Amino acid sequence: MENKREEFDNNKEMKKLLKENSTRMEIAKEIQSNKKISEIVGERLASKKRFPPC
């Protein structure tokens, strides 16, 4: 389980997203338009028990 979290935290796509976008709206738009990033965010939320996995 910890390895999976480290994999998400070290994900190049997430680092790129956070580096290129500074506001919440920019990040939200990027998540909406980028399938790979939306999958990563969905996995994070599902693992935190906030939303059921799809």
C-alpha positions in Angstrom: 0.0 0.0 0.0 2.8 2.4 0.9 4.6 1.7 -2.4 1.4 2.7 -4.3 1.3 6.0 -2.5 4.9 6.7 -3.2 4.3 5.9 -6.8 1.5 8.5 -6.9 3.6 11.1 -5.0 6.6 10.5 -7.3 4.5 10.5 -10.5 6.0 12.7 -13.2 2.6 13.7 -14.4 1.5 15.0 -11.0 4.7 17.0 -10.5 4.3 18.5 -14.0 0.7 19.4 -13.2 1.6 21.2 -10.0 4.6 22.9 -11.5 2.7 24.3 -14.5 -0.5 25.3 -12.8 -0.7 27.6 -9.8 -4.3 28.2 -9.1 -7.0 25.8 -8.1 -9.0 26.5 -11.2 -6.0 25.8 -13.5 -5.4 22.5 -11.7 -9.1 21.5 -11.9 -9.2 22.3 -15.6 -6.0 20.2 -16.2 -7.5 17.3 -14.2 -10.7 17.5 -16.2 -8.9 17.5 -19.6 -6.1 15.0 -18.8 -7.2 11.4 -18.4 -4.0 10.1 -16.9 -4.0 12.8 -14.2 -7.7 12.3 -13.5 -7.0 8.6 -12.9 -4.2 9.3 -10.5 -6.4 11.8 -8.6 -9.3 9.3 -8.6 -7.1 6.6 -7.1 -5.9 8.9 -4.4 -9.4 9.9 -3.4 -10.6 6.3 -3.5 -7.7 5.1 -1.3 -8.5 7.8 1.3 -12.1 6.5 1.4 -13.6 9.8 0.3 -15.2 8.3 -2.8 -15.8 4.7 -3.9 -13.5 3.5 -6.7 -15.0 3.6 -10.2 
